[in-house]
């Protein structure tokens, strides 16, 4: 269910770094529970204050 939050550290395994940019890195991950794959962007804490949320 997309509406249920997951705990990334316990539910996902990082497979590889896909990309890196100004605000953070993108990782290919696998969900430990169902084996599904996804890309996850992790923001660098130093740059989070510069992001706008609407």
MODELLER restraints for C-alpha pairs under 7 A, 6 or more apart:
rsr = mdl.restraints
at = mdl.atoms
rsr.add(forms.Gaussian(group=physical.xy_distance, feature=features.Distance(at['CA:11:A'], at['CA:31:A']), mean=5.82, stdev=0.5))
rsr.add(forms.Gaussian(group=physical.xy_distance, feature=features.Distance(at['CA:11:A'], at['CA:32:A']), mean=5.43, stdev=0.5))
rsr.add(forms.Gaussian(group=physical.xy_distance, feature=features.Distance(at['CA:11:A'], at['CA:33:A']), mean=6.81, stdev=0.5))
rsr.add(forms.Gaussian(group=physical.xy_distance, feature=features.Distance(at['CA:12:A'], at['CA:29:A']), mean=6.10, stdev=0.5))
rsr.add(forms.Gaussian(group=physical.xy_distance, feature=features.Distance(at['CA:12:A'], at['CA:30:A']), mean=5.52, stdev=0.5))
rsr.add(forms.Gaussian(group=physical.xy_distance, feature=features.Distance(at['CA:12:A'], at['CA:31:A']), mean=4.62, stdev=0.5))
rsr.add(forms.Gaussian(group=physical.xy_distance, feature=features.Distance(at['CA:12:A'], at['CA:32:A']), mean=5.56, stdev=0.5))
rsr.add(forms.Gaussian(group=physical.xy_distance, feature=features.Distance(at['CA:13:A'], at['CA:29:A']), mean=5.41, stdev=0.5))
rsr.add(forms.Gaussian(group=physical.xy_distance, feature=features.Distance(at['CA:13:A'], at['CA:30:A']), mean=5.25, stdev=0.5))
rsr.add(forms.Gaussian(group=physical.xy_distance, feature=features.Distance(at['CA:13:A'], at['CA:31:A']), mean=6.53, stdev=0.5))
rsr.add(forms.Gaussian(group=physical.xy_distance, feature=features.Distance(at['CA:13:A'], at['CA:32:A']), mean=6.67, stdev=0.5))
rsr.add(forms.Gaussian(group=physical.xy_distance, feature=features.Distance(at['CA:14:A'], at['CA:27:A']), mean=6.48, stdev=0.5))
rsr.add(forms.Gaussian(group=physical.xy_distance, feature=features.Distance(at['CA:14:A'], at['CA:28:A']), mean=6.09, stdev=0.5))
rsr.add(forms.Gaussian(group=physical.xy_distance, feature=features.Distance(at['CA:14:A'], at['CA:29:A']), mean=4.48, stdev=0.5))
rsr.add(forms.Gaussian(group=physical.xy_distance, feature=features.Distance(at['CA:14:A'], at['CA:30:A']), mean=6.64, stdev=0.5))
rsr.add(forms.Gaussian(group=physical.xy_distance, feature=features.Distance(at['CA:15:A'], at['CA:28:A']), mean=5.47, stdev=0.5))
rsr.add(forms.Gaussian(group=physical.xy_distance, feature=features.Distance(at['CA:15:A'], at['CA:29:A']), mean=5.31, stdev=0.5))
rsr.add(forms.Gaussian(group=physical.xy_distance, feature=features.Distance(at['CA:15:A'], at['CA:30:A']), mean=6.97, stdev=0.5))
rsr.add(forms.Gaussian(group=physical.xy_distance, feature=features.Distance(at['CA:16:A'], at['CA:27:A']), mean=5.75, stdev=0.5))
rsr.add(forms.Gaussian(group=physical.xy_distance, feature=features.Distance(at['CA:16:A'], at['CA:28:A']), mean=5.41, stdev=0.5))
rsr.add(forms.Gaussian(group=physical.xy_distance, feature=features.Distance(at['CA:17:A'], at['CA:26:A']), mean=6.04, stdev=0.5))
rsr.add(forms.Gaussian(group=physical.xy_distance, feature=features.Distance(at['CA:17:A'], at['CA:27:A']), mean=4.46, stdev=0.5))
rsr.add(forms.Gaussian(group=physical.xy_distance, feature=features.Distance(at['CA:17:A'], at['CA:28:A']), mean=6.29, stdev=0.5))
rsr.add(forms.Gaussian(group=physical.xy_distance, feature=features.Distance(at['CA:18:A'], at['CA:26:A']), mean=5.38, stdev=0.5))
rsr.add(forms.Gaussian(group=physical.xy_distance, feature=features.Distance(at['CA:18:A'], at['CA:27:A']), mean=5.15, stdev=0.5))
rsr.add(forms.Gaussian(group=physical.xy_distance, feature=features.Distance(at['CA:18:A'], at['CA:28:A']), mean=6.15, stdev=0.5))
rsr.add(forms.Gaussian(group=physical.xy_distance, feature=features.Distance(at['CA:19:A'], at['CA:25:A']), mean=5.72, stdev=0.5))
rsr.add(forms.Gaussian(group=physical.xy_distance, feature=features.Distance(at['CA:19:A'], at['CA:26:A']), mean=4.99, stdev=0.5))
rsr.add(forms.Gaussian(group=physical.xy_distance, feature=features.Distance(at['CA:20:A'], at['CA:26:A']), mean=6.16, stdev=0.5))
rsr.add(forms.Gaussian(group=physical.xy_distance, feature=features.Distance(at['CA:23:A'], at['CA:43:A']), mean=5.50, stdev=0.5))
rsr.add(forms.Gaussian(group=physical.xy_distance, feature=features.Distance(at['CA:23:A'], at['CA:44:A']), mean=5.78, stdev=0.5))
rsr.add(forms.Gaussian(group=physical.xy_distance, feature=features.Distance(at['CA:23:A'], at['CA:47:A']), mean=5.74, stdev=0.5))
rsr.add(forms.Gaussian(group=physical.xy_distance, feature=features.Distance(at['CA:24:A'], at['CA:41:A']), mean=6.84, stdev=0.5))
rsr.add(forms.Gaussian(group=physical.xy_distance, feature=features.Distance(at['CA:24:A'], at['CA:42:A']), mean=5.51, stdev=0.5))
rsr.add(forms.Gaussian(group=physical.xy_distance, feature=features.Distance(at['CA:24:A'], at['CA:43:A']), mean=4.29, stdev=0.5))
rsr.add(forms.Gaussian(group=physical.xy_distance, feature=features.Distance(at['CA:24:A'], at['CA:44:A']), mean=4.86, stdev=0.5))
rsr.add(forms.Gaussian(group=physical.xy_distance, feature=features.Distance(at['CA:25:A'], at['CA:41:A']), mean=5.67, stdev=0.5))
rsr.add(forms.Gaussian(group=physical.xy_distance, feature=features.Distance(at['CA:25:A'], at['CA:42:A']), mean=5.48, stdev=0.5))
rsr.add(forms.Gaussian(group=physical.xy_distance, feature=features.Distance(at['CA:25:A'], at['CA:43:A']), mean=6.73, stdev=0.5))
rsr.add(forms.Gaussian(group=physical.xy_distance, feature=features.Distance(at['CA:26:A'], at['CA:39:A']), mean=6.50, stdev=0.5))
rsr.add(forms.Gaussian(group=physical.xy_distance, feature=features.Distance(at['CA:26:A'], at['CA:40:A']), mean=5.48, stdev=0.5))
rsr.add(forms.Gaussian(group=physical.xy_distance, feature=features.Distance(at['CA:26:A'], at['CA:41:A']), mean=4.26, stdev=0.5))
rsr.add(forms.Gaussian(group=physical.xy_distance, feature=features.Distance(at['CA:26:A'], at['CA:42:A']), mean=6.30, stdev=0.5))
rsr.add(forms.Gaussian(group=physical.xy_distance, feature=features.Distance(at['CA:27:A'], at['CA:39:A']), mean=5.51, stdev=0.5))
rsr.add(forms.Gaussian(group=physical.xy_distance, feature=features.Distance(at['CA:27:A'], at['CA:40:A']), mean=5.24, stdev=0.5))
rsr.add(forms.Gaussian(group=physical.xy_distance, feature=features.Distance(at['CA:27:A'], at['CA:41:A']), mean=6.38, stdev=0.5))
rsr.add(forms.Gaussian(group=physical.xy_distance, feature=features.Distance(at['CA:28:A'], at['CA:38:A']), mean=5.89, stdev=0.5))
rsr.add(forms.Gaussian(group=physical.xy_distance, feature=features.Distance(at['CA:28:A'], at['CA:39:A']), mean=4.64, stdev=0.5))
rsr.add(forms.Gaussian(group=physical.xy_distance, feature=features.Distance(at['CA:28:A'], at['CA:40:A']), mean=6.52, stdev=0.5))
rsr.add(forms.Gaussian(group=physical.xy_distance, feature=features.Distance(at['CA:29:A'], at['CA:37:A']), mean=5.69, stdev=0.5))
rsr.add(forms.Gaussian(group=physical.xy_distance, feature=features.Distance(at['CA:29:A'], at['CA:38:A']), mean=5.44, stdev=0.5))
rsr.add(forms.Gaussian(group=physical.xy_distance, feature=features.Distance(at['CA:29:A'], at['CA:39:A']), mean=6.03, stdev=0.5))
rsr.add(forms.Gaussian(group=physical.xy_distance, feature=features.Distance(at['CA:29:A'], at['CA:40:A']), mean=6.96, stdev=0.5))
rsr.add(forms.Gaussian(group=physical.xy_distance, feature=features.Distance(at['CA:30:A'], at['CA:36:A']), mean=5.64, stdev=0.5))
rsr.add(forms.Gaussian(group=physical.xy_distance, feature=features.Distance(at['CA:30:A'], at['CA:37:A']), mean=4.54, stdev=0.5))
rsr.add(forms.Gaussian(group=physical.xy_distance, feature=features.Distance(at['CA:30:A'], at['CA:38:A']), mean=6.51, stdev=0.5))
rsr.add(forms.Gaussian(group=physical.xy_distance, feature=features.Distance(at['CA:31:A'], at['CA:37:A']), mean=6.32, stdev=0.5))
